[in-house]
Amino acid sequence: MANTIWQLDAAHSEVTFRVRHLLIATVSGKFDNFTSSVTNNSDDFTNANIEFAVDTASVNTGVEARDNHLRGDDFFNSEKFPRMTFKSTGLKKLGADDYQLDGDLTIRDVTKPISFKVEFGGKATDPYGNQKAGFEVTGTLNRKEFGLRWDAVTEAGGAVVSDEVKIHANVQYAKAQS
């Protein structure tokens, strides 16, 4: 079977994150600019090669001062490290629509293996004849393992920002036209 290329449909996709603040509440954010492609040669994506890149300067929590702090050297250092990237090393089918996506995630200058849970939403043809495929991707990472080490503690000794970051992406791809 020939390789099929799927390009990200950014207008119907989102990448969000959640992190605990003061260990009592959750702050959410998103990235406004990202790209991705999937190459596979089977109908069920089990042997797909997936690449994903996020523009770190596009971080958006809805609070300009916080976003600027996240773009700075305490976190992403967007000037020096403008992109975080993911490259798959395997996609294992766990059930009818459930997969485990393994790959290498690079944030700043740190690359580490990571696994994500993937739910395949299915395929559909849009009103313009384009074939689409949708996925929901979830996972958790420890930000400090990727060089996002800024830390502060409250008067009582609690963390201002937790180390654990929850990642959630809803992505839709369009099959490239031959």
Order of alpha helices (4+ residues) and beta strands (2+ residues): beta-beta-beta-beta-beta-beta-alpha-beta-beta-beta-beta-beta
